Amino acid sequence: MASPILVALYLRASTDEQTESIPAQLMLLERYAADHNMRIVATYQDRGKSGDSFQKRDGLQQLLAEAKAGKFQQVLVRNLSRLLAVLPQ
């Protein structure tokens, strides 16, 4: 069997009121990683952070720094809206 792919998880909830969002994202991504020969080496999260800015998300900033350092090979997110910032029109 091939070596597992080293992955990081990124979890984000827009508001603190989304109490189930982070645990639900985590459960889904852990299951996906297990089913696809992936080993989770880091988990980053931003709870209660809007998607309007990268700079306001400490978890995302740490993820980007550690990605540049080669800590993992891929990033898993529930959907791209959790990762991307809203771009101005």
MMTF fields as JSON, N, C-alpha, C and O atoms, coordinates in Angstrom:
{
  "mmtfVersion": "1.0.0",
  "mmtfProducer": "UNKNOWN",
  "numBonds": 355,
  "numAtoms": 356,
  "numGroups": 89,
  "numChains": 1,
  "numModels": 1,
  "chainsPerModel": [1],
  "groupsPerChain": [89],
  "chainIdList": ["A"],
  "bondAtomList": [4, 2, 8, 6, 12, 10, 16, 14, 20, 18, 24, 22, 28, 26, 32, 30, 36, 34, 40, 38, 44, 42, 48, 46, 52, 50, 56, 54, 60, 58, 64, 62, 68, 66, 72, 70, 76, 74, 80, 78, 84, 82, 88, 86, 92, 90, 96, 94, 100, 98, 104, 102, 108, 106, 112, 110, 116, 114, 120, 118, 124, 122, 128, 126, 132, 130, 136, 134, 140, 138, 144, 142, 148, 146, 152, 150, 156, 154, 160, 158, 164, 162, 168, 166, 172, 170, 176, 174, 180, 178, 184, 182, 188, 186, 192, 190, 196, 194, 200, 198, 204, 202, 208, 206, 212, 210, 216, 214, 220, 218, 224, 222, 228, 226, 232, 230, 236, 234, 240, 238, 244, 242, 248, 246, 252, 250, 256, 254, 260, 258, 264, 262, 268, 266, 272, 270, 276, 274, 280, 278, 284, 282, 288, 286, 292, 290, 296, 294, 300, 298, 304, 302, 308, 306, 312, 310, 316, 314, 320, 318, 324, 322, 328, 326, 332, 330, 336, 334, 340, 338, 344, 342, 348, 346, 352, 350],
  "bondOrderList": [1, 1, 1, 1, 1, 1, 1, 1, 1, 1, 1, 1, 1, 1, 1, 1, 1, 1, 1, 1, 1, 1, 1, 1, 1, 1, 1, 1, 1, 1, 1, 1, 1, 1, 1, 1, 1, 1, 1, 1, 1, 1, 1, 1, 1, 1, 1, 1, 1, 1, 1, 1, 1, 1, 1, 1, 1, 1, 1, 1, 1, 1, 1, 1, 1, 1, 1, 1, 1, 1, 1, 1, 1, 1, 1, 1, 1, 1, 1, 1, 1, 1, 1, 1, 1, 1, 1, 1],
  "groupList": [{"groupName": "MET", "atomNameList": ["N", "CA", "C", "O"], "elementList": ["N", "C", "C", "O"], "formalChargeList": [0, 0, 0, 0], "bondAtomList": [1, 0, 2, 1, 3, 2], "bondOrderList": [1, 1, 2], "singleLetterCode": "M", "chemCompType": "L-PEPTIDE LINKING"}, {"groupName": "ALA", "atomNameList": ["N", "CA", "C", "O"], "elementList": ["N", "C", "C", "O"], "formalChargeList": [0, 0, 0, 0], "bondAtomList": [1, 0, 2, 1, 3, 2], "bondOrderList": [1, 1, 2], "singleLetterCode": "A", "chemCompType": "L-PEPTIDE LINKING"}, {"groupName": "SER", "atomNameList": ["N", "CA", "C", "O"], "elementList": ["N", "C", "C", "O"], "formalChargeList": [0, 0, 0, 0], "bondAtomList": [1, 0, 2, 1, 3, 2], "bondOrderList": [1, 1, 2], "singleLetterCode": "S", "chemCompType": "L-PEPTIDE LINKING"}, {"groupName": "PRO", "atomNameList": ["N", "CA", "C", "O"], "elementList": ["N", "C", "C", "O"], "formalChargeList": [0, 0, 0, 0], "bondAtomList": [1, 0, 2, 1, 3, 2], "bondOrderList": [1, 1, 2], "singleLetterCode": "P", "chemCompType": "L-PEPTIDE LINKING"}, {"groupName": "ILE", "atomNameList": ["N", "CA", "C", "O"], "elementList": ["N", "C", "C", "O"], "formalChargeList": [0, 0, 0, 0], "bondAtomList": [1, 0, 2, 1, 3, 2], "bondOrderList": [1, 1, 2], "singleLetterCode": "I", "chemCompType": "L-PEPTIDE LINKING"}, {"groupName": "LEU", "atomNameList": ["N", "CA", "C", "O"], "elementList": ["N", "C", "C", "O"], "formalChargeList": [0, 0, 0, 0], "bondAtomList": [1, 0, 2, 1, 3, 2], "bondOrderList": [1, 1, 2], "singleLetterCode": "L", "chemCompType": "L-PEPTIDE LINKING"}, {"groupName": "VAL", "atomNameList": ["N", "CA", "C", "O"], "elementList": ["N", "C", "C", "O"], "formalChargeList": [0, 0, 0, 0], "bondAtomList": [1, 0, 2, 1, 3, 2], "bondOrderList": [1, 1, 2], "singleLetterCode": "V", "chemCompType": "L-PEPTIDE LINKING"}, {"groupName": "TYR", "atomNameList": ["N", "CA", "C", "O"], "elementList": ["N", "C", "C", "O"], "formalChargeList": [0, 0, 0, 0], "bondAtomList": [1, 0, 2, 1, 3, 2], "bondOrderList": [1, 1, 2], "singleLetterCode": "Y", "chemCompType": "L-PEPTIDE LINKING"}, {"groupName": "ARG", "atomNameList": ["N", "CA", "C", "O"], "elementList": ["N", "C", "C", "O"], "formalChargeList": [0, 0, 0, 0], "bondAtomList": [1, 0, 2, 1, 3, 2], "bondOrderList": [1, 1, 2], "singleLetterCode": "R", "chemCompType": "L-PEPTIDE LINKING"}, {"groupName": "THR", "atomNameList": ["N", "CA", "C", "O"], "elementList": ["N", "C", "C", "O"], "formalChargeList": [0, 0, 0, 0], "bondAtomList": [1, 0, 2, 1, 3, 2], "bondOrderList": [1, 1, 2], "singleLetterCode": "T", "chemCompType": "L-PEPTIDE LINKING"}, {"groupName": "ASP", "atomNameList": ["N", "CA", "C", "O"], "elementList": ["N", "C", "C", "O"], "formalChargeList": [0, 0, 0, 0], "bondAtomList": [1, 0, 2, 1, 3, 2], "bondOrderList": [1, 1, 2], "singleLetterCode": "D", "chemCompType": "L-PEPTIDE LINKING"}, {"groupName": "GLU", "atomNameList": ["N", "CA", "C", "O"], "elementList": ["N", "C", "C", "O"], "formalChargeList": [0, 0, 0, 0], "bondAtomList": [1, 0, 2, 1, 3, 2], "bondOrderList": [1, 1, 2], "singleLetterCode": "E", "chemCompType": "L-PEPTIDE LINKING"}, {"groupName": "GLN", "atomNameList": ["N", "CA", "C", "O"], "elementList": ["N", "C", "C", "O"], "formalChargeList": [0, 0, 0, 0], "bondAtomList": [1, 0, 2, 1, 3, 2], "bondOrderList": [1, 1, 2], "singleLetterCode": "Q", "chemCompType": "L-PEPTIDE LINKING"}, {"groupName": "HIS", "atomNameList": ["N", "CA", "C", "O"], "elementList": ["N", "C", "C", "O"], "formalChargeList": [0, 0, 0, 0], "bondAtomList": [1, 0, 2, 1, 3, 2], "bondOrderList": [1, 1, 2], "singleLetterCode": "H", "chemCompType": "L-PEPTIDE LINKING"}, {"groupName": "ASN", "atomNameList": ["N", "CA", "C", "O"], "elementList": ["N", "C", "C", "O"], "formalChargeList": [0, 0, 0, 0], "bondAtomList": [1, 0, 2, 1, 3, 2], "bondOrderList": [1, 1, 2], "singleLetterCode": "N", "chemCompType": "L-PEPTIDE LINKING"}, {"groupName": "GLY", "atomNameList": ["N", "CA", "C", "O"], "elementList": ["N", "C", "C", "O"], "formalChargeList": [0, 0, 0, 0], "bondAtomList": [1, 0, 2, 1, 3, 2], "bondOrderList": [1, 1, 2], "singleLetterCode": "G", "chemCompType": "PEPTIDE LINKING"}, {"groupName": "LYS", "atomNameList": ["N", "CA", "C", "O"], "elementList": ["N", "C", "C", "O"], "formalChargeList": [0, 0, 0, 0], "bondAtomList": [1, 0, 2, 1, 3, 2], "bondOrderList": [1, 1, 2], "singleLetterCode": "K", "chemCompType": "L-PEPTIDE LINKING"}, {"groupName": "PHE", "atomNameList": ["N", "CA", "C", "O"], "elementList": ["N", "C", "C", "O"], "formalChargeList": [0, 0, 0, 0], "bondAtomList": [1, 0, 2, 1, 3, 2], "bondOrderList": [1, 1, 2], "singleLetterCode": "F", "chemCompType": "L-PEPTIDE LINKING"}],
  "groupTypeList": [0, 1, 2, 3, 4, 5, 6, 1, 5, 7, 5, 8, 1, 2, 9, 10, 11, 12, 9, 11, 2, 4, 3, 1, 12, 5, 0, 5, 5, 11, 8, 7, 1, 1, 10, 13, 14, 0, 8, 4, 6, 1, 9, 7, 12, 10, 8, 15, 16, 2, 15, 10, 2, 17, 12, 16, 8, 10, 15, 5, 12, 12, 5, 5, 1, 11, 1, 16, 1, 15, 16, 17, 12, 12, 6, 5, 6, 8, 14, 5, 2, 8, 5, 5, 1, 6, 5, 3, 12],
  "groupIdList": [1, 2, 3, 4, 5, 6, 7, 8, 9, 10, 11, 12, 13, 14, 15, 16, 17, 18, 19, 20, 21, 22, 23, 24, 25, 26, 27, 28, 29, 30, 31, 32, 33, 34, 35, 36, 37, 38, 39, 40, 41, 42, 43, 44, 45, 46, 47, 48, 49, 50, 51, 52, 53, 54, 55, 56, 57, 58, 59, 60, 61, 62, 63, 64, 65, 66, 67, 68, 69, 70, 71, 72, 73, 74, 75, 76, 77, 78, 79, 80, 81, 82, 83, 84, 85, 86, 87, 88, 89],
  "secStructList": [7, 7, 7, 7, 3, 3, 3, 3, 3, 3, 3, 3, 3, 1, 1, 6, 6, 7, 6, 6, 2, 2, 2, 2, 2, 2, 2, 2, 2, 2, 2, 2, 2, 2, 2, 6, 6, 3, 3, 3, 3, 3, 3, 3, 3, 3, 3, 6, 7, 7, 6, 6, 7, 1, 6, 6, 7, 2, 2, 2, 2, 2, 2, 2, 2, 2, 2, 2, 6, 6, 1, 7, 1, 3, 3, 3, 3, 1, 1, 2, 2, 2, 2, 1, 7, 7, 7, 7, 7],
  "xCoordList": [0.849, 0.0, 0.886, 1.919, 0.482, 1.242, 1.238, 0.339, 2.261, 2.329, 1.145, 0.712, 0.621, -0.519, -0.118, 1.026, -1.061, -0.877, -1.009, -1.962, -0.069, -0.109, -1.007, -0.775, -2.032, -3.001, -3.208, -2.966, -3.663, -4.11, -5.604, -6.094, -6.312, -7.724, -7.892, -7.213, -8.798, -9.141, -10.635, -11.433, -11.003, -12.39, -12.709, -11.908, -13.875, -14.271, -15.769, -16.539, -16.171, -17.573, -17.668, -16.877, -18.616, -18.733, -19.119, -18.7, -19.915, -20.358, -20.197, -20.147, -20.119, -20.03, -21.314, -21.296, -22.424, -23.698, -23.755, -24.617, -22.86, -22.838, -22.129, -21.025, -22.764, -22.116, -21.849, -20.895, -22.652, -22.465, -21.55, -21.09, -21.276, -20.546, -19.134, -18.765, -18.35, -16.967, -16.935, -16.214, -17.679, -17.664, -18.149, -17.611, -19.154, -19.659, -18.614, -18.434, -17.926, -16.864, -15.748, -15.247, -15.37, -14.289, -14.638, -13.818, -15.829, -16.239, -16.216, -15.724, -16.738, -16.775, -15.361, -15.09, -14.469, -13.111, -12.281, -11.467, -12.473, -11.767, -12.179, -11.341, -13.458, -13.956, -13.392, -12.967, -13.388, -12.848, -11.372, -10.939, -10.612, -9.177, -8.965, -8.126, -9.707, -9.572, -9.904, -9.265, -10.889, -11.326, -10.402, -10.515, -9.479, -8.647, -7.146, -6.365, -6.754, -5.34, -4.616, -3.545, -5.237, -4.652, -4.403, -5.188, -3.307, -2.987, -3.059, -2.348, -3.909, -4.076, -2.909, -2.701, -2.151, -0.99, -1.209, -0.432, -2.258, -2.543, -3.995, -4.568, -4.576, -5.926, -5.911, -5.396, -6.473, -6.531, -7.989, -8.783, -8.341, -9.734, -9.856, -9.031, -10.906, -11.284, -12.764, -13.619, -13.052, -14.435, -14.924, -14.244, -16.1, -16.675, -15.955, -15.903, -15.386, -14.653, -15.352, -15.608, -15.655, -16.275, -15.286, -14.073, -15.807, -14.963, -14.524, -14.0, -14.722, -14.435, -12.963, -12.586, -12.123, -10.717, -9.823, -10.131, -8.711, -7.7, -6.985, -6.675, -6.725, -5.905, -6.527, -5.801, -7.827, -8.498, -8.589, -9.108, -8.091, -8.226, -6.868, -6.048, -6.654, -5.378, -5.102, -3.968, -6.14, -5.959, -5.504, -4.621, -6.094, -5.711, -4.293, -3.537, -3.934, -2.57, -1.545, -0.504, -1.843, -0.936, -0.868, 0.21, -2.011, -2.041, -1.147, -0.354, -1.264, -0.466, 1.027, 1.83, 1.399, 2.813, 3.357, 4.466, 2.588, 3.06, 2.999, 3.757, 2.109, 2.099, 3.391, 4.008, 3.791, 5.045, 6.246, 7.232, 6.16, 7.246, 7.221, 8.125, 6.206, 6.15, 5.656, 5.982, 4.878, 4.405, 3.431, 3.336, 2.714, 1.729, 1.682, 2.235, 1.008, 0.936, -0.358, -0.37, -1.437, -2.737, -3.522, -3.224, -4.535, -5.447, -6.857, -7.29, -7.556, -8.949, -9.846, -9.586, -10.904, -11.92, -13.289, -13.426, -14.29, -15.66, -16.151, -16.723, -15.927, -16.182, -15.333, -14.856, -15.149, -14.24, -14.683, -13.852, -15.949, -16.4, -15.803, -15.726, -15.384, -14.744, -13.333, -12.826, -12.711, -11.325, -11.19, -10.388, -11.967, -11.812, -12.383, -13.333, -11.807, -12.347, -13.326, -13.201, -14.268, -15.21, -14.446, -13.823, -14.503, -13.816, -14.74, -15.935, -14.207, -15.057, -15.58, -14.908, -16.766, -17.374, -16.776, -17.161],
  "yCoordList": [-1.188, 0.0, 1.24, 1.277, 2.234, 3.478, 4.224, 4.066, 5.034, 5.87, 6.828, 7.296, 7.119, 8.044, 9.459, 9.873, 10.181, 11.585, 12.391, 12.204, 13.272, 14.11, 15.315, 16.08, 15.469, 16.536, 17.387, 16.959, 18.607, 19.51, 19.739, 19.705, 19.967, 20.298, 21.773, 22.307, 22.43, 23.809, 23.88, 23.508, 24.361, 24.452, 25.915, 26.617, 26.369, 27.748, 27.835, 27.237, 28.593, 28.937, 30.45, 31.12, 30.993, 32.441, 33.144, 34.275, 32.476, 33.105, 32.13, 30.916, 32.674, 31.829, 31.036, 30.017, 31.486, 30.797, 29.475, 28.64, 29.281, 28.034, 26.953, 26.532, 26.509, 25.59, 24.213, 23.548, 23.775, 22.453, 22.456, 21.394, 23.604, 23.678, 23.104, 22.266, 23.524, 23.039, 21.53, 20.822, 21.005, 19.551, 18.761, 17.695, 19.274, 18.581, 18.565, 17.543, 19.683, 19.74, 18.758, 18.029, 18.753, 17.87, 16.407, 15.65, 16.011, 14.616, 14.214, 13.139, 15.062, 14.782, 14.641, 13.709, 15.552, 15.532, 14.383, 13.805, 14.049, 12.888, 11.604, 10.751, 11.475, 10.293, 10.248, 9.19, 11.39, 11.449, 11.057, 10.277, 11.595, 11.283, 9.783, 9.164, 9.215, 7.785, 6.927, 5.899, 7.34, 6.581, 6.74, 5.986, 7.726, 8.029, 7.985, 8.705, 7.148, 6.947, 8.271, 8.549, 9.065, 10.354, 10.349, 9.8, 10.963, 11.095, 12.567, 13.395, 12.884, 14.267, 14.617, 13.978, 15.641, 16.052, 17.392, 17.771, 18.108, 19.4, 19.77, 19.425, 20.482, 20.995, 22.465, 22.835, 23.284, 24.732, 25.135, 24.581, 26.103, 26.541, 28.011, 28.589, 28.582, 29.953, 29.927, 29.787, 30.06, 30.038, 31.478, 32.328, 31.739, 33.074, 34.09, 35.274, 33.614, 34.501, 34.562, 33.532, 35.75, 35.957, 35.595, 35.616, 35.268, 34.954, 36.167, 36.026, 37.379, 38.588, 38.983, 39.884, 38.333, 38.742, 37.592, 36.869, 37.422, 36.442, 36.925, 36.126, 38.218, 38.769, 38.604, 38.555, 38.518, 38.404, 36.967, 36.723, 36.019, 34.601, 34.025, 33.67, 33.942, 33.444, 31.997, 31.647, 31.157, 29.758, 29.635, 28.835, 30.413, 30.391, 30.912, 30.372, 31.938, 32.471, 31.422, 31.276, 30.689, 29.627, 28.507, 27.982, 28.142, 27.114, 27.511, 26.699, 28.748, 29.203, 29.169, 28.768, 29.585, 29.574, 28.146, 27.888, 27.235, 25.851, 25.122, 24.177, 25.547, 24.994, 25.372, 24.541, 26.626, 27.079, 26.322, 26.11, 25.917, 25.173, 23.688, 22.947, 23.242, 21.856, 20.87, 19.686, 21.323, 20.437, 19.374, 18.294, 19.669, 18.735, 18.884, 19.828, 17.931, 17.901, 18.488, 19.045, 18.361, 18.827, 19.416, 19.158, 20.216, 20.792, 20.308, 20.361, 19.841, 19.443, 20.482, 20.913, 20.881, 21.791, 21.226, 20.472, 21.584, 21.115, 21.592, 20.819, 22.859, 23.42, 24.682, 25.226, 25.135, 26.266, 27.545, 28.415, 27.682, 28.89, 28.979, 30.072, 27.869, 27.882, 28.469, 29.048, 28.323, 28.734, 30.105, 30.923, 30.358, 31.577, 32.798, 32.7, 33.929, 35.205, 35.726, 35.409, 36.496, 37.114, 38.212, 39.08, 38.158, 39.144, 40.325, 40.132, 41.546, 42.708, 42.675, 42.18, 43.197, 43.237, 44.347, 44.537],
  "zCoordList": [0.0, 0.0, 0.0, 0.669, -0.741, -0.847, 0.483, 1.308, 0.661, 1.859, 1.87, 0.818, 3.056, 3.098, 2.694, 2.884, 2.144, 1.798, 3.088, 3.844, 3.337, 4.535, 4.265, 3.33, 5.096, 4.87, 6.114, 7.242, 5.862, 6.917, 6.71, 5.581, 7.789, 7.722, 8.039, 8.916, 7.326, 7.663, 7.897, 7.036, 9.067, 9.503, 9.8, 10.417, 9.36, 9.658, 9.835, 9.084, 10.845, 11.057, 11.057, 11.721, 10.329, 10.18, 11.467, 11.714, 12.286, 13.531, 14.686, 14.488, 15.888, 17.083, 17.305, 17.996, 16.73, 16.902, 16.128, 16.401, 15.181, 14.399, 15.21, 14.864, 16.281, 17.213, 16.612, 17.016, 15.674, 15.079, 13.868, 13.449, 13.3, 12.043, 12.137, 11.315, 13.098, 13.227, 13.493, 12.791, 14.471, 14.677, 13.46, 13.161, 12.763, 11.569, 10.459, 9.796, 10.251, 9.248, 9.605, 8.749, 10.888, 11.343, 11.105, 10.584, 11.476, 11.305, 9.833, 9.489, 8.977, 7.546, 6.976, 6.219, 7.33, 6.781, 7.338, 6.618, 8.597, 9.164, 8.451, 8.158, 8.179, 7.468, 6.045, 5.578, 5.358, 3.996, 3.985, 3.138, 4.919, 4.987, 5.222, 4.568, 6.134, 6.432, 5.217, 4.987, 4.447, 3.27, 2.065, 1.099, 2.112, 0.946, 1.242, 0.62, 2.181, 2.501, 2.785, 2.245, 3.647, 4.032, 5.537, 6.311, 5.928, 7.353, 7.721, 7.151, 8.665, 9.117, 10.035, 11.067, 9.646, 10.437, 11.132, 12.008, 10.748, 11.379, 11.118, 10.085, 12.08, 11.939, 12.329, 13.384, 11.479, 11.702, 11.675, 10.914, 12.508, 12.495, 12.84, 13.547, 12.317, 12.628, 12.976, 12.101, 14.245, 14.727, 14.849, 15.425, 14.307, 14.394, 13.53, 13.86, 12.398, 11.499, 10.155, 9.53, 9.722, 8.425, 7.321, 7.531, 6.162, 5.017, 4.237, 3.132, 4.785, 4.011, 3.991, 3.243, 4.794, 4.842, 5.261, 6.209, 4.552, 4.982, 6.24, 7.124, 6.323, 7.39, 8.771, 9.764, 8.858, 10.151, 10.65, 11.739, 9.868, 10.227, 10.633, 9.787, 11.938, 12.463, 12.056, 11.731, 12.073, 11.682, 10.243, 9.936, 9.366, 7.957, 7.769, 6.962, 8.492, 8.401, 8.817, 8.176, 9.896, 10.348, 9.314, 9.037, 8.744, 7.702, 6.536, 6.061, 6.071, 4.929, 5.242, 4.399, 6.444, 6.833, 6.876, 6.409, 7.429, 7.541, 6.204, 5.981, 5.316, 3.957, 3.239, 2.572, 3.381, 2.763, 3.314, 2.608, 4.575, 5.214, 4.844, 5.231, 4.105, 3.642, 4.68, 4.6, 5.655, 6.725, 6.215, 6.798, 5.141, 4.595, 3.089, 2.525, 2.439, 0.983, 0.424, -0.673, 1.179, 0.704, 1.866, 3.032, 1.522, 2.5, 2.172, 1.021, 3.185, 3.019, 3.682, 4.806, 2.978, 3.501, 3.154, 2.191, 3.926, 3.68, 2.322, 1.555, 2.031, 0.711, 0.574, 1.571, -0.634, -0.863, -0.17, 0.09, 0.131, 0.827, 2.227, 2.788, 2.8, 4.115, 4.009, 4.971, 2.861, 2.676, 2.046, 2.495, 1.012, 0.226, 0.918, 1.695, 0.635, 1.099, 0.055, -1.129, 0.474, -0.446, -1.202, -0.591, -2.498, -3.319, -3.58, -3.8, -3.559, -3.834, -5.264, -6.169, -5.457, -6.794, -7.617, -8.771]
}
